[in-house]
Amino acid sequence: MIIGVGIDVVDIARFGQTMKRTPRLLERLFIESERSMGLNSLAATFAAKEALAKALGAPAGLHWADACVLRGDDGRPHMRMWGTVEARAAALGVNELHVSLSHDAGIASAVVIAEG
């Protein structure tokens, strides 16, 4: 059963400007292994975290660094959750996430489907 669907788009250039203007955002939004990614991938990862929050009902109190995007051996993205994000997903009965990422023409996008 689908519990929630989230989608988000990020203007990559604007995202990059924001990251330069506020360098501490890198630590606030991303876990250590994500911080070395290129700008396009960082923007897509941020879009995935936003999409995940939307799929979970966007409650207050979720911490951005309580979820990350990983790549499987086949190259497909998947998300790992812990802390505040995992607690919200568990409360909703989410047991699987489906993730799609893309970036083209200066836009990064992500779709997350939460399934229970």
C-alpha angles and dihedrals in degrees: 000000000000110000098179146348125208132184131182138175127200129197099229097208092049091046090052092050090051091050091051092047093048109029093175088069088076090066094040096050105033139046118235096265091053096051095077094058121112120261095262092052093044090053092049090048091051089049089052092052090049091048090049091052089051092048088054092051096264096261121183116259102044113138116220092217091057091082135044140184117238133181121232124221087266091055095249116136123241133170132237120202136193138155117015095000095049091047092053092046091050092049089055093045095247112164101163138032126202115202133190123181132186140167127189139139093015095307129106118199139182138186123197125188117194113207129191 
